Amino acid sequence: MRSGFVSLLGRPNAGKSTLLNRLVGAHLAIVSDKPQTTRTRILGAKSLPDGQILFLDTPGVHRPMHRMNVRMVDAAIGAAREADVVALVVDASEDVGRGTDFMLGLLPQLSKPVVLVLNKIDRLKKHKLLPLIEWFSARYAFIDVVPVSAATGDNVEALEQVLLSHLPEGPPLYPDDYLTDQSARSLAAEMVREQVLVHTRAELPFTTAVVVDRYEEPEDEEAPLAIYCSILVEEPSQKPIIIGRAGEMIKTIGTAARKQIEEFFERRVYLDLHVKVREDWRENERTLDDLGLPKHRR
């Protein structure tokens, strides 16, 4: 038996969250085509006949421009330092550049075995794969290189076995039915934010957040969960974008989010959404605490 932690590390939009969801078989991490979607460390557990892998999805490593982003990068690097194995997830369909060099420069500081995961191979022409593997292998001593497609599931089971083989020997750290350390409140807030990302303009995602104001779970399982959320924006001009004409946009967001939450928790949900303007919330330490972002390590 082997068990331990694997940190999914990479640049924004490398596909780490899609890969986590595919590996654990549940929609734990929200997914969008917009960068910096993941803001906190998310644990997802996968129990196997011969061991247990505890995956840590992390925010994409990028140049931080706000206190929020500083905390996001801290969360990513902190998770990598705490893990037994680091899985460096790379978008194989993108050209390598300065961001790739920066990621490779971080690896020696972690002092962890690193598996290179070349993701999105469904978008890559086959003849380009081998040169890409050679390019990365010449720049760092990876313990393994595994090409995958998180979107299609291609080679993901093979990746699972490779990662398990590099974990320390030992019994499972959590019960077999354990899935995540995320609270129900956090999961609900993220599902609402996912629908905000899906339905609003491109410039809004960076300046929106979702906070659960009240979460009521009746003992009667036939009664609905009651979840009251605030969608935060930074500027008054952004509020009508979320609300939409005659409230149509927030209604659309709420309907989609409610269906997603009901499917995940397998019970009826009453979802109440409000939009609040909180200027410069990305610089507000208290708001960042409420969102579950780790404090910056000075």
Number of C-alpha atoms within 10 A of each C-alpha: 15 19 26 23 25 27 29 29 27 28 22 22 22 23 23 31 26 22 24 25 19 19 20 18 13 13 17 23 26 18 22 16 12 15 16 18 22 22 22 22 25 22 21 26 25 21 19 16 8 13 22 24 25 24 27 27 30 31 30 29 23 18 10 13 10 14 16 24 23 19 21 27 22 23 26 23 21 17 25 27 17 15 21 21 26 29 28 24 27 24 23 24 18 11 8 14 8 8 15 15 11 13 16 16 12 11 20 12 10 16 13 16 18 26 23 23 27 24 27 23 21 17 12 14 10 9 8 12 16 9 10 15 17 10 12 17 15 9 11 14 14 17 14 16 18 19 22 23 22 23 16 14 15 16 15 21 13 13 21 15 14 16 24 24 15 19 21 15 13 12 13 18 17 15 10 14 9 12 18 17 12 15 9 12 17 15 18 27 24 26 26 29 22 23 22 25 23 17 15 16 11 11 11 16 19 16 16 23 24 25 20 20 13 13 15 12 13 11 9 8 11 9 13 17 21 16 20 19 21 19 22 22 26 19 14 12 10 18 17 14 16 26 18 14 10 9 12 12 18 24 16 17 23 21 14 18 23 22 16 19 23 16 12 15 13 11 14 17 20 15 20 16 19 15 18 18 17 17 14 13 20 21 14 14 15 11 18 18 12 11 19 14 20 18 16 15 9 3
